[in-house]
């Protein structure tokens, strides 16, 4: 164990580049919510991968973006604070698109760090790009951080992931493991369940509704080793949104519940009885008192 390596790896990037998908794939277990919509991730979450030679502690972060409300400010703060006291930063970008202002925003943030950690550019989604286009994208993304090595891979197909893990592990300090080898994350099941309920809403609802949703777990009871009871509230900002989430004769809320229950059962390995309700909390994304109640605490600078 004298050459064992252990440390923290922040996965940073704009919304929807595949940060949570990558972490889930590397761990071989779904612990983070994933959807095609940006800003699915709302808080930092650890994903812990222990191998024979290293413990890689991934820090999944919200996507860095131009905030439109106080919740957006919180998301950016969460991502930026994940750069403090980490060993490696994986700047994740999307090979299927050229760099945009949000990518440049992330690169500028890394370029201005007073005590920069080791960092890599991770060019994800190469399965969506042809050979010539891929070379062009590599050149464009390298120009954002010329000193950073670039590794190309696909979290979906698995291409290039072994090389990525090796490169990340090599950059970690020699140190003993910081978590038990069978631990996968720092979140409790009830916190992951809330994220999976919100994931279901993101996947099933129309564009104007999903990002106005917050989920609170009101009750989480383990009734046996094979059964859990969960009661949760979905909060929206307007009565019109509440009607959409519930749907005609409650059908949309039923679909959300079915999808979420299946994901929670897959995550927990047991049957789940899930009860959902919907409430209105007007303009909660702009109200710091409500944000604090939901666990989003803005810090003054």
N, C-alpha and C positions, 0 to 999 in steps of 0.2 A: 504493500500500500504506500510505499515511500514516494512513488511517482504518480499517485492518484491526484486527479485535478477536480476542483470544485469551484463554482462561482455563479454569478448572476449574469444573465444575457437578456437585455431589453430588446424586444421586438418593436421597432418604431416605424411609422409610415403614415401616409394619408389614409382616409377612410377607404375601406373596401378593397385593399390590396391582398387580403388573405392572411392577416396576422393570426386570427383565432383558428382558422382552418389549418394553418401550418403547425401551430402548437398541438392541436388535437391529433394530427397525423403523426407527428414526431413521438407523441406519448403513446399512440395506439389506443387512445381512450378519449371519448368526448367529455370534456370538462368545461368548454367555453361555448357560448352561444354563437351560432353562425347563421347569416342570412345574406341574400344578394344585396340588401340595402346597406348604405353607409351608416356608420355610427351605431352598429349593433352592440359593440363593446362600450360599456359606460364606466368601467373602473379597472384598475390594475388587478391582475390575477396571476398567481404563480402556477407554472406547470413544471413539475419536477421529474426529470428523466435520469435514472441511475443506471449506469452500465458497469462493466467490470473495471473500467479504467477511469471513469469520470462521473460526476454528478452535475448535470446541466440544469440550472434553475432558470427557466424562461419566465420573463415578465411580459405578459400580454398587456397591451395598452390601447386606450381609445385612439381613433385616428385623429391626427392633427389637422385642423381645418380653420377656416375663418368663422368665428362664432357668431351666431345670430341671436343668441339669448344667453342668460346666465348659466343654464345647463351646459351650453357649448363652451363657455369659459371654464367651467369645472372640468370638462373632458380634456381640454388642452392642458390644464394644470396637472391633471392626473398623468398624462403622457410625459410632460416635461419633468415632473418630479421623479419619474422612473429612470431618469438619466443620472440621478445622484447615487454615488457609491455603487456603481455596477462595474463589472469587469469587461464586458463586451456589449456593443450595440450592433444589432442587425437592422440596418436600414432597408426595409422591405419595399420594393417597388413592383409595378405591374408591367411585365414585358409586352402585354397586348396593347399598351398605349404609350405614346411618347411622354416625356416628363412635362408636367404642367406647373402652375403656380404653387399648388399645394406640395408637390414634391420639392420644389425649390425652397419652400418655407421650411420643410424638415431639414434639408441640407444646410440651410443657413443657420438653423438652430444648432446643429452639430458642429458647424464650423466656428461658432462663437463660444463653445464651451471653454471655460478657463482651465479645466483639468480633464481633457478628453480621454475617454477610455479607448481601448482598441475597438475599431469598427470595421464592419464589412457591409458591402451592398449586396442584398439578396434579390436577384432578378427572378421573380416568381411568375408563374403562368406561361412558361415557355412552350407548353403544349398548344397554346393558342396562336403561335407565331411561326411563320415560315423561316427558313434558314437565312435568306438575305435580310429580311426585316429584323430578325433577331440580332444579327451583327450590327445593324444600324442602331437598334435600341441600346445595345451594350455600349456603343460609343457615346450616345447621348447621356446615358445615366452615369457613365464613368466621369463625364465632364462636371457633374455636380459635386463629386468628392474625388478629385484626381488621385489622392494618396491612398484611397481605400481599395482593397482588393474587391473584385466583383465575382460572385458565384451565381450561375444560372441554374434554375431547377423548376420543378413543378410539384407543388404540394398535393395536387390532385392525382397525377399519374405516378408520383414517386421518383421520377427521373432526377438524378443529381442530389438526392437527399442524403445519401451516405457520405458524399464528399462534403456537403454542408456541415453535417454533424462533426466530422473529423476536424474541419477547419475551426469550428467554434470551440470544440474541446481543447484543441492545441493552444488556444488563446487564453484559457482559464489558468489561474494560478495553481501551483501545487498546494493542495490543502485537503483535509479529510472531508467526507460528506457532511453536510449541514442538516440534512433531514433523513429520517429512516428510509431505507431503500424501497419500501413498498408504498411510500406516500407520493401521491400524484399532484396535489394542489394544496393551497393554504385556505381554501374556502370550505365552509360546511355545506352539507347536502341541501339545507334549506335555501342557502344563498344561490347555489347552482340551479335549484329548482325554479327560483324567481326568474333567473336569466333565461331558462328554457321556456317558461311560460311567455315571456316577452318575445323570445325568438319565434314562437308559434304565431303570435300576433303579427310580427313583422312579415312573416311569410304569407299570411292569409289575407291581410287587410289592404285596402286601397291606399294610394300614395299619401293622401292628406291626413291620415290617421296615425300610422305606426309610431312616429317619433314623438307624438304627444302622449304616449303611454308609459306609465310607471307601474311596477308590480310590487305589492307588499304581501309577504306571507303572514297571514293572521294566525295560523295554527299549523303546526307540524308535529304529528304524533306517530311514533313507531308503535303500532298495535301488536306487532310480532316481528320475528326475524324476516318474515316473508311479506309483510303488509305495512304500508304507511298511509296515514290520512293527512291530506294537505288541503287547507282552506286559504284561498288567496283573493285579493282585490286588485282589479285592474283600474287604474286611475287615468282619466282623460281630462281634457281642458274645456270641452263644450258638450252641451246636451246632444247636439247633432252627432258628435263623435260617439257618444254613448250608444245612440240608436244604431250606428253602423257596427260597433263592436258586438252588440247583442244580436243584431240581425233579425230578420223576419221570423217570428215565433221562436226566437232564441237559437236559430240554427248556426249563426256565425260563432257565437260563444261556445256552442257545443263542439264545433269543428276545432276551435282553438284548444279547448279542453282535451279533446281526443289526441291531437297532435302532441300537445305538451305532455300528457300522461305517458304516451309511448316513449318519448325522449327521456323523461324522468325515470321510467322503469328500466330503460336500457342503461342509464347512468348508474342507478342504484342497485340493480340486480334483484329487485323485488316488485311485487304488485303495488300499485298506488291507487287510492281513491282520491280523486281531485275534484274539489268544489270551487267554482269561480263566481265572482260577482263583479259588477262594474259600477264605479262611482265617478262623479264629476268633481274636480278640484281646479277651479278656474285659473287659467294662466300659470299653472304650477312651475313651468320651466323658467319663469321670470321672477318667482317669489322665493327669496333666500330662506324664509322660515319653512316653507314646504320642502324646498330642496334639502335642507338639513334633516327634516323628518324622514325623507326618503333615503338618507345616507349620503347625499352629495353636499359636501361642505367646502364652499369657496374660501380660499385663503386670500387675505389682503396683502398687497405687495407694496 
